[in-house]
Amino acid sequence: MVCPMINYPRIAEGGTAEIFAWDEDTILKLYYEETSPGEAEEEAIRASIAYEAGVNTPAVIDTITVEARQGIIFERVYGITMVDAIIANPQKLIPYAHLLAELQANVHIYTASTLPLQRQRLQEQIQNACGLPAKTKAAILADLDRLQDDIAICHGDFHPENILITDEEPVIIDWVDATQGSPLVDVARTSLILRVSELPPSANERRRQKISEVRHLFYEAYLEHYTRIQSISREAIARWELPIATARLSERVGTHEKTELLKVIKSSLPQDLGD
């Protein structure tokens, strides 16, 4: 479907897209012009797979083109992000951290053999990582061979901005990076994002300050709760930080985050490769 852009109210924006109120029951996720062709269709497929598997996520209604930009029409969910919920109620920081862990563990219960392979996605991202010599990438790809394939649904970008808190139950959004694979890898990425990711340029100073004040405590509470309810060790998750940090370098990350990712990579490699 091709539609003209009328004056729909914008209700949110992120690193890859803007969100508009399409009508009372639906929203439009409209990707920026520089987005790779087919991105909307791919996310729509992945989101539909998660929805049909039983994950609490908005239903996909249609994919459209609006003024040469790719878009997806989703079922509308009324709520606020977990980040906004924490800023509004700082006393609920720990309960929200525990909720994030529980929601992610619940996603990992579901399986989907039709999602892209986690290993293949990581291999492609590592090969495209910026700022690393070929021999270092080769060593990291060899390290990735230890990964045991699985068919658990892995969100691939699971963090508080992608959780909507509603009057009923939390809703998980943004399935661009969804794969079938190992829950440990999915948790390793969430852990890394919580520790070192940068906020988008659109975030105001108050938001940045509030998140900076609580992010370490939130991260610790999240990871402690996930490892406890899933009966796994932090070491088992940390083993996957090297390929995850390298893959993250293939994405659009800020200067500070890139520096922190390179520190993680260097500390995980033998000295002759880390220098």
Secondary structure, 3 states (H helix, E strand, C coil): CEECCCCCCEEEECCCEEEEECCCCEEEEEECCCCCCCHHHHHHHHHHHHHHHCCCCCCEEEEEEECCEEEEEEECCCCEEHHHHHHHCHHHHHHHHHHHHHHHHHHCCCECCCCCEHHHHHHHHHHCCCCCCHHHHHHHHHHHCCCCCCCEEECCCCCHHHEEECCCCCEECCCCCCEEECHHHHHHHHHHHHHHCCCCCCCCHHHHHHHHHHHHHHHHHHHHHHHHHHCCCHHHHHCCHHHHHHHHCCCCCCHHHHHHHHHHHHHHCCHHHHC
